[in-house]
């Protein structure tokens, strides 16, 4: 997946303040028009903006995506690096996306501290606070490294299906006995 990892990087960038469902729809058109990182890195910025506009923050996202794809091709031979410090050099890539790439592409220990992870781990007493990097650092010592990436994916699914932000289904939740919201 390393050679196609650029798609995951792009999708991660588009996901900021946007639903995964919308990102998937937008990326069908984006990847059909720009099937390689090179073509996207060389793409017309106005065209890229128009395609990604439904994801919000489209000017910044389009610029980050175009510049990241260009950097990827020019400096990394089109292969997503497997190192946090290198990943953080890409425009629009912070620790959340870098951890996603490290975990999903390279099966390295990775904690994707997104809104679901932060909210649910807080409710379960696994972490405190709302800052992604602090939550990531609190979870590292308690999660087995080989399971950390999968744990985060499971938390996201749990957050979508049961422990939603607006209307959690506490009466259906198998974790209410551990929940700080349910049992203050």
ABEGO torsion letter per residue (X at the ends): XAAAAAAAAAAAAAABGBBAAAAAAAAAAAAAABABAAAAAABBAAAAAAAAAAAEGAAAAAAAAAAAAAAAAAAAGGBBBABAAAAAABBGBBAAAAAAAAAAAAGBBBBBBBAAAAAAAAAAGABBEABAAAAAAAAAAABBAAAAAAAAAAAAAAAAAABBAABBBAAABAAAAABAAABX
